[in-house]
């Protein structure tokens, strides 16, 4: 997959089929749209194109209400590549881009910049200054400029549309297993292993303290989680605690204990794939009680990640 960080650097494309959106999460609903893009691309023997934005448009037009991200740019790239997309264009979203009305966006970006032949959108997609454009106006522009427009209905799960907003709410509440069902994969967080205070090792359960790699990455609710920890090409079962560590009054941290693993990994990047929240974070009066609880968390994690057949 080719990555384009500015529309002016885009080479000429053969019969481009384009979808437009933030694609934060690339969830099951997004995947339905991408499936239609690939289908239309195959018919045309053309190029499948995701036109997205960096940073998230809300950070420019309404920074006070801008959402935290389900996927960083690097994560979106990896997922879209797995989805079989040929080209992903990251439009720099700034004040100038925000001022483009719907028709200007179509003329300048879709027509002059890409030479679009077909556009695939979700039925609730809005674009242009003040979100003045929608599927109906895109179809009008398509008739005017000579490109096809197709709308894909929202995917409904449990009688509710799948959306990035819905998934964010689940993660904020710690419902990572339900979020994974709507994403089509476990929710992930990644960070560099930094030095902590060593309390985990003192309790007999050494932990990797993570410094999250993006300041606007959405973190789950405080608590203890079963997860898979990816370290390079290796994968380990792990227990993650995120929160204020009330037993030590030590401040907020993300600590990961990799099961059956004892190597020094300071400076390495760990990517966690969250499977299920085990329990709430709580305070313990004695180190022995905390150690006993952590041992129970580990056994619970083993059961979740290696269920008996």
Helices and strands as residue ranges (DSSP letters): E 2-4, G 7-9, E 16-20, H 28-44, E 47-54, H 58-61, G 63-65, H 73-82, E 87-92, H 95-99, H 102-105, I 106-114, E 118-122, G 129-131, H 135-145, E 148-152, E 156-157, E 160-161, H 164-172, H 176-183, E 187-194, H 199-202, E 208-212, E 223-231, E 234-243, E 253-258, E 269-279, H 287-305
